[in-house]
């Protein structure tokens, strides 16, 4: 009987420990909020949170682990268990309130990666007609980024091909990024029947597409677009960019979405006017600076102050988007739920498209964009969550 009781107590203790571990792991290392917005952390018995500045405690969060921050700057939230066991620090960036102009126009986006992205692997048929996998057991995987070969920086697929072919079959030293870690490996290229040397890796150094411009910020001449990051369709990972171009686009077609099949916009980014540069691709969207404001179809009279999450109300609202060249329209939606305690990703609210005009044209919210260039068609999945965009 005692053994059974001890086993039950042990299982109960392990469950408690597991619950605390899962909770702590779910708390992010970095949080971004605006002035006047509250830090909100998940709470549990014994978990304490302190706002610190230069290792000095300046505020203890309330019992529900929330605190309103009224001034911009950087903060650190230290988490401890029962005040004695240090757990982790959370970096908090408090952004100043600002005004923006909602845009809603469609623009073209060209992205260039840092190094070349490995998007696939394939057997190579050698000059001896045998099949080889030169990448096997090297550690390199799909989604990794090759940044140098034999200590020579790689910035394009053409550079990679040139370096591999110049090796004359000798082993090449490859430096690559894997999960933000810089690693190295050696690969022996295989010579094919046409006298070329290959690694058996499919790589990509750029991506392009069309998407909606969310806002323009006059004070910094910057813009935000999409509201979610751009991921590669093959690896489903966020594309690490070195630079990017923001250009006008010509909408070719809008394909209506159906149940189980996302809708999409088809457009071209060839021979279009420059708008600006792109310097960041994040899970919250893409960001850059506008150089040619006249190329953006904006209404300066719509300049408004950014709302805090707590100011968002459930109910009817409007969104702006362009489904025809040069024409921006407003469409009705319903905000069904606001995730006020979600500081961890870009899911601030749950919305439902109610405007029959938009439903008729797109079937709802378009999740995939297609682009055409050099008479070829490619696809880039720009969803903020896993979807059937393949």
C-alpha positions as CSV (number, residue, x, y, z in Angstrom):
1,X,0.0,0.0,0.0
2,X,2.8,2.4,0.9
3,X,4.5,1.7,-2.4
4,X,1.4,2.6,-4.3
5,X,1.1,5.9,-2.3
6,X,4.7,6.8,-2.9
7,X,4.3,6.0,-6.6
8,X,1.2,8.3,-6.8
9,X,3.1,11.1,-5.0
10,X,6.1,10.7,-7.3
11,X,3.9,10.9,-10.4
12,X,2.1,13.9,-8.9
13,X,5.5,15.6,-8.2
14,X,6.8,14.9,-11.7
15,X,3.6,16.3,-13.2
16,X,4.1,19.5,-11.2
17,X,7.7,19.8,-12.3
18,X,6.8,19.2,-15.9
19,X,4.1,21.9,-15.7
20,X,6.6,24.4,-14.4
21,X,9.1,23.5,-17.0
22,X,6.6,23.9,-19.9
23,X,5.4,27.2,-18.5
24,X,8.9,28.6,-18.2
25,X,9.9,27.5,-21.7
26,X,6.8,29.2,-23.1
27,X,7.9,32.6,-21.8
28,X,9.9,34.3,-24.6
29,X,13.3,35.7,-24.3
30,X,12.2,39.0,-25.9
31,X,9.0,41.0,-25.8
32,X,8.1,44.2,-27.7
33,X,5.4,46.5,-26.5
34,X,4.4,50.2,-26.9
35,X,4.4,53.0,-24.3
36,X,1.3,52.6,-22.1
37,X,1.0,48.9,-22.9
38,X,1.4,46.3,-20.2
39,X,3.9,43.5,-19.9
40,X,1.8,40.3,-19.4
41,X,3.4,37.0,-18.4
42,X,1.8,33.7,-17.6
43,X,1.7,33.1,-13.9
44,X,1.8,30.2,-11.5
45,X,2.2,29.7,-7.7
46,X,5.7,30.7,-6.6
47,X,6.7,32.3,-9.9
48,X,7.9,35.9,-9.3
49,X,8.8,38.6,-11.8
50,X,10.8,41.7,-11.2
51,X,11.5,44.6,-13.6
52,X,15.2,45.4,-13.2
53,X,17.6,48.1,-14.4
54,X,21.3,47.5,-14.1
55,X,20.6,44.6,-11.8
56,X,18.6,46.7,-9.4
57,X,14.9,45.9,-8.9
58,X,12.8,48.9,-9.8
59,X,9.4,47.2,-9.7
60,X,7.7,44.0,-8.7
61,X,5.1,42.8,-11.1
62,X,1.6,42.4,-9.7
63,X,0.1,39.1,-8.7
64,X,-1.2,38.5,-12.2
65,X,2.3,39.2,-13.6
66,X,1.3,42.4,-15.4
67,X,2.8,45.9,-15.4
68,X,2.1,49.1,-17.4
69,X,5.2,50.7,-18.9
70,X,4.7,54.4,-19.6
71,X,8.1,55.4,-21.0
72,X,10.1,54.1,-24.0
73,X,13.4,52.2,-23.6
74,X,14.7,48.8,-22.7
75,X,13.7,46.9,-19.6
76,X,14.7,43.5,-18.2
77,X,12.2,41.2,-16.4
78,X,13.9,38.7,-14.1
79,X,12.0,35.6,-13.3
80,X,12.6,33.5,-10.1
81,X,10.9,30.7,-8.3
82,X,9.9,31.3,-4.7
83,X,12.2,34.4,-4.8
84,X,15.4,32.4,-4.4
85,X,15.8,30.3,-7.6
86,X,16.7,32.4,-10.6
87,X,15.1,31.1,-13.8
88,X,15.7,33.6,-16.7
89,X,15.8,37.1,-17.9
90,X,13.3,38.5,-20.5
91,X,14.4,41.5,-22.6
92,X,11.6,44.0,-23.1
93,X,11.7,46.7,-25.8
94,X,9.3,49.5,-25.1
95,X,8.6,51.5,-28.3
96,X,7.5,55.1,-28.3
97,X,4.0,55.9,-29.5
98,X,3.9,57.0,-33.1
99,X,1.6,57.9,-35.9
100,X,1.3,56.0,-39.2
101,X,-0.7,56.2,-42.4
102,X,-2.6,53.0,-43.3
103,X,-1.9,52.1,-46.9
104,X,-3.5,48.9,-48.2
105,X,-1.8,49.0,-51.7
106,X,-0.2,46.1,-53.4
107,X,3.6,46.3,-54.0
108,X,6.3,44.1,-55.4
109,X,9.0,42.6,-53.2
110,X,12.4,41.3,-54.1
111,X,14.5,39.7,-51.5
112,X,18.2,38.6,-51.6
113,X,19.5,36.1,-49.1
114,X,22.6,36.3,-46.9
115,X,24.6,33.5,-48.7
116,X,22.6,30.9,-50.5
117,X,19.7,28.9,-49.0
118,X,19.7,25.1,-49.3
119,X,16.2,24.2,-50.4
120,X,16.7,20.5,-51.5
121,X,19.1,17.6,-52.0
122,X,19.4,15.1,-54.8
123,X,21.6,12.2,-56.0
124,X,24.2,13.1,-58.6
125,X,25.0,10.8,-61.5
126,X,28.7,10.9,-61.9
127,X,30.8,10.6,-65.1
128,X,31.1,6.9,-64.3
129,X,27.2,6.6,-64.4
130,X,27.1,5.8,-60.7
131,X,24.9,7.7,-58.4
132,X,26.3,9.7,-55.4
133,X,25.2,11.7,-52.5
134,X,28.2,14.0,-51.8
135,X,26.3,15.9,-49.0
136,X,25.6,12.7,-47.0
137,X,26.9,12.5,-43.4
138,X,28.2,16.1,-43.6
139,X,25.6,17.6,-41.3
140,X,24.3,20.1,-43.8
141,X,20.5,20.1,-44.1
142,X,17.6,21.7,-46.0
143,X,17.0,25.2,-44.6
144,X,20.7,25.8,-43.9
145,X,22.5,28.8,-45.5
146,X,25.9,28.4,-47.2
147,X,28.0,31.5,-46.5
148,X,31.4,30.6,-47.7
149,X,33.4,28.0,-49.7
150,X,37.1,27.6,-49.0
151,X,37.0,30.8,-46.9
152,X,35.6,32.7,-49.8
153,X,32.3,34.5,-49.2
154,X,29.3,33.3,-51.2
155,X,26.6,35.7,-52.1
156,X,24.8,34.1,-55.1
157,X,24.2,30.7,-56.7
158,X,26.5,31.8,-59.6
159,X,29.4,32.3,-57.1
160,X,28.7,28.9,-55.6
161,X,28.7,27.1,-59.0
162,X,32.0,28.9,-60.0
163,X,33.8,27.9,-56.7
164,X,32.6,24.3,-56.9
165,X,33.7,23.9,-60.5
166,X,37.1,25.5,-59.9
167,X,37.9,22.8,-57.2
168,X,38.7,20.2,-60.0
169,X,37.2,17.5,-57.8
170,X,39.1,18.3,-54.7
171,X,37.2,18.5,-51.4
172,X,35.7,21.9,-50.6
173,X,35.4,23.4,-47.1
174,X,31.9,24.8,-46.6
175,X,30.9,27.2,-43.9
176,X,27.1,27.4,-43.3
177,X,24.5,28.6,-40.8
178,X,22.3,26.1,-39.0
179,X,19.8,27.3,-36.5
180,X,21.8,30.6,-36.1
181,X,25.0,28.6,-35.5
182,X,28.0,28.8,-37.8
183,X,29.2,25.3,-38.7
184,X,31.7,23.8,-41.1
185,X,31.9,20.6,-43.2
186,X,33.8,19.2,-46.2
187,X,32.1,17.9,-49.4
188,X,33.8,16.1,-52.3
189,X,32.1,17.4,-55.5
190,X,31.1,14.8,-58.1
191,X,31.9,15.3,-61.7
192,X,29.0,14.8,-64.1
193,X,28.9,13.6,-67.8
194,X,29.0,17.2,-69.0
195,X,32.2,17.8,-67.0
196,X,30.6,20.0,-64.3
197,X,31.1,19.4,-60.6
198,X,28.1,19.3,-58.3
199,X,27.4,19.0,-54.5
200,X,23.9,17.5,-54.9
201,X,22.4,20.6,-53.2
202,X,19.6,22.7,-54.6
203,X,20.1,26.3,-53.6
204,X,18.3,29.6,-53.9
205,X,19.6,33.2,-53.4
206,X,16.5,35.3,-54.0
207,X,12.8,35.4,-53.8
208,X,10.1,37.8,-55.1
209,X,6.4,38.3,-54.9
210,X,3.6,40.8,-54.3
211,X,1.9,41.7,-51.0
212,X,-0.1,44.4,-49.2
213,X,1.7,47.4,-47.7
214,X,0.3,47.8,-44.2
215,X,1.5,51.2,-43.1
216,X,3.8,54.2,-43.9
217,X,5.5,56.0,-40.9
218,X,6.1,59.7,-41.9
219,X,8.6,60.5,-39.1
220,X,11.1,57.8,-40.3
221,X,9.9,57.4,-43.9
222,X,9.6,53.7,-43.2
223,X,7.0,51.1,-44.1
224,X,5.7,47.8,-42.9
225,X,4.1,45.1,-45.1
226,X,2.4,41.7,-45.0
227,X,2.1,41.5,-41.1
228,X,3.9,38.2,-41.1
229,X,7.3,36.9,-42.3
230,X,8.2,35.5,-45.7
231,X,9.1,31.9,-45.5
232,X,10.6,29.7,-48.2
233,X,8.1,27.3,-49.7
234,X,10.6,24.4,-49.7
235,X,12.0,24.7,-46.2
236,X,9.1,26.5,-44.5
237,X,11.7,28.6,-42.7
238,X,11.9,32.4,-42.4
239,X,14.2,33.7,-45.2
240,X,17.3,35.4,-43.8
241,X,17.8,38.4,-46.1
242,X,20.8,40.5,-46.9
243,X,18.9,43.2,-48.8
244,X,15.7,43.7,-50.7
245,X,13.9,46.0,-53.1
246,X,10.4,47.4,-52.9
247,X,8.8,48.1,-56.3
248,X,5.5,48.9,-57.9
249,X,3.7,45.9,-59.3
250,X,1.1,45.1,-61.9
251,X,-1.7,42.7,-60.7
252,X,-2.3,40.1,-63.4
253,X,-5.0,38.0,-61.7
254,X,-6.8,37.3,-58.4
255,X,-7.7,33.6,-57.9
256,X,-10.5,33.1,-55.5
257,X,-9.8,30.8,-52.5
258,X,-12.0,27.8,-51.8
259,X,-12.4,25.4,-48.8
260,X,-8.9,23.8,-48.3
261,X,-7.3,25.8,-51.1
262,X,-6.0,29.4,-50.3
263,X,-6.7,32.2,-52.7
264,X,-3.8,34.0,-54.3
265,X,-2.8,37.1,-56.2
266,X,-0.7,36.8,-59.4
267,X,1.5,39.8,-60.3
268,X,4.7,40.8,-62.0
269,X,7.7,42.7,-60.5
270,X,9.6,43.1,-63.8
271,X,10.2,46.5,-65.2
272,X,8.4,48.3,-62.3
273,X,9.3,51.6,-60.6
274,X,11.4,51.7,-57.4
275,X,9.6,52.5,-54.1
276,X,12.3,51.9,-51.6
277,X,14.6,49.3,-49.9
278,X,13.8,46.4,-47.6
279,X,16.1,45.8,-44.7
280,X,14.3,43.3,-42.4
281,X,12.2,40.2,-42.8
282,X,10.7,39.2,-39.4
283,X,7.8,37.0,-38.2
284,X,5.8,40.2,-37.8
285,X,6.3,41.3,-41.4
286,X,8.8,43.0,-43.7
287,X,10.2,46.5,-43.1
288,X,12.1,49.0,-45.1
289,X,12.5,52.7,-46.1
290,X,10.6,54.5,-48.8
291,X,12.7,56.4,-51.3
292,X,10.0,57.3,-53.8
293,X,6.9,58.3,-51.9
294,X,5.0,59.2,-55.0
295,X,5.0,55.5,-56.0
296,X,2.9,54.7,-53.0
297,X,-0.8,55.5,-53.3
298,X,-1.3,56.9,-49.9
299,X,-3.8,59.4,-48.3
300,X,-2.0,61.6,-45.9
301,X,-5.3,62.7,-44.3
302,X,-5.6,59.2,-42.8
303,X,-2.6,59.6,-40.5
304,X,-3.5,58.2,-37.1
305,X,-1.8,57.2,-33.8
306,X,-1.1,53.5,-33.3
307,X,-3.6,51.9,-30.9
308,X,-2.5,49.8,-28.0
309,X,-3.7,46.3,-27.8
310,X,-6.0,47.1,-24.9
311,X,-7.7,49.7,-27.1
312,X,-8.8,47.2,-29.7
313,X,-12.6,46.5,-29.4
314,X,-14.5,43.5,-30.5
315,X,-17.0,44.3,-33.3
316,X,-17.2,45.8,-36.7
317,X,-14.1,47.2,-38.4
318,X,-12.6,47.9,-41.8
319,X,-9.6,46.8,-43.7
320,X,-7.9,48.4,-46.7
321,X,-6.6,46.5,-49.7
322,X,-6.1,46.7,-53.4
323,X,-7.3,44.0,-55.8
324,X,-7.2,46.2,-58.9
325,X,-4.2,48.2,-60.2
326,X,-4.1,51.7,-58.6
327,X,-7.3,51.2,-56.6
328,X,-7.5,50.9,-52.8
329,X,-10.8,50.0,-51.2
330,X,-12.1,49.5,-47.7
331,X,-13.9,46.3,-46.8
332,X,-15.9,45.4,-43.7
333,X,-14.7,42.7,-41.2
334,X,-15.7,41.6,-37.8
335,X,-13.2,41.4,-34.9
336,X,-14.4,38.4,-33.0
337,X,-11.7,38.1,-30.4
338,X,-8.7,40.1,-29.1
339,X,-5.7,38.3,-27.6
340,X,-4.8,41.0,-25.0
341,X,-2.3,38.9,-23.1
342,X,-0.4,37.6,-26.2
343,X,3.0,39.3,-26.3
344,X,4.7,36.3,-27.9
345,X,3.8,36.4,-31.6
346,X,1.8,38.4,-34.1
347,X,-1.6,37.0,-33.3
348,X,-3.4,40.0,-31.8
349,X,-6.9,39.3,-32.9
350,X,-9.2,36.9,-34.6
351,X,-11.1,38.4,-37.5
352,X,-13.9,37.3,-39.9
353,X,-14.3,38.8,-43.4
354,X,-18.0,39.9,-43.7
355,X,-17.9,42.1,-46.7
356,X,-19.6,40.2,-49.6
357,X,-17.6,42.1,-52.2
358,X,-14.3,40.9,-50.8
359,X,-15.6,37.3,-50.3
360,X,-16.8,37.3,-53.9
361,X,-13.5,38.5,-55.2
362,X,-11.1,36.4,-53.0
363,X,-13.1,34.0,-50.9
364,X,-11.7,35.6,-47.8
365,X,-8.1,36.4,-46.8
366,X,-5.5,35.5,-49.5
367,X,-2.7,33.4,-48.1
368,X,-0.4,32.9,-51.1
369,X,1.2,35.1,-53.7
370,X,2.5,34.1,-57.1
371,X,4.9,36.1,-59.2
372,X,6.0,36.0,-62.8
373,X,9.5,36.9,-64.1
374,X,11.6,36.1,-67.1
375,X,8.6,34.1,-68.6
376,X,8.8,31.7,-65.7
377,X,6.3,31.1,-62.8
378,X,7.5,30.5,-59.2
379,X,5.7,30.4,-55.9
380,X,6.7,31.7,-52.5
381,X,4.6,30.8,-49.4
382,X,4.0,33.9,-47.3
383,X,1.7,32.5,-44.7
384,X,2.1,33.3,-41.0
385,X,1.2,29.7,-40.1
386,X,1.4,26.2,-41.6
387,X,-0.9,25.9,-44.6
388,X,-1.5,23.9,-47.7
389,X,0.4,26.3,-50.0
390,X,2.4,23.7,-51.9
